[in-house]
């Protein structure tokens, strides 16, 4: 999952250099898990996200008080 998230961030960085418009991610199922991991790694990477049926388990998340647990 970490390598997929790193790849997503690299693609976002490449696109971000060619536009001044805000970037949003849309993710479905496993993509939701990848986007969630990428946001944990770099929360400022995009202007926003839309997660549709993300493959994440909220019951297993332990929050430390940060925006992204």
Long-range contacts (C-beta under 8 A, 24 or more apart in sequence): 1-33, 1-34, 1-37, 2-37, 4-34, 4-37, 5-34, 5-35, 5-37, 5-38, 5-40, 5-41, 6-38, 6-41, 8-34, 8-35, 8-38, 9-38, 9-41, 9-42, 9-45, 12-45, 12-46, 22-46, 22-47, 22-48, 23-47, 24-48, 24-49, 24-50, 25-49, 25-50, 26-50, 26-52, 27-51, 27-52, 27-54, 28-52, 28-53, 28-54, 29-53, 29-54, 29-55, 30-55, 32-56, 36-68, 39-68, 40-68, 43-67, 43-68
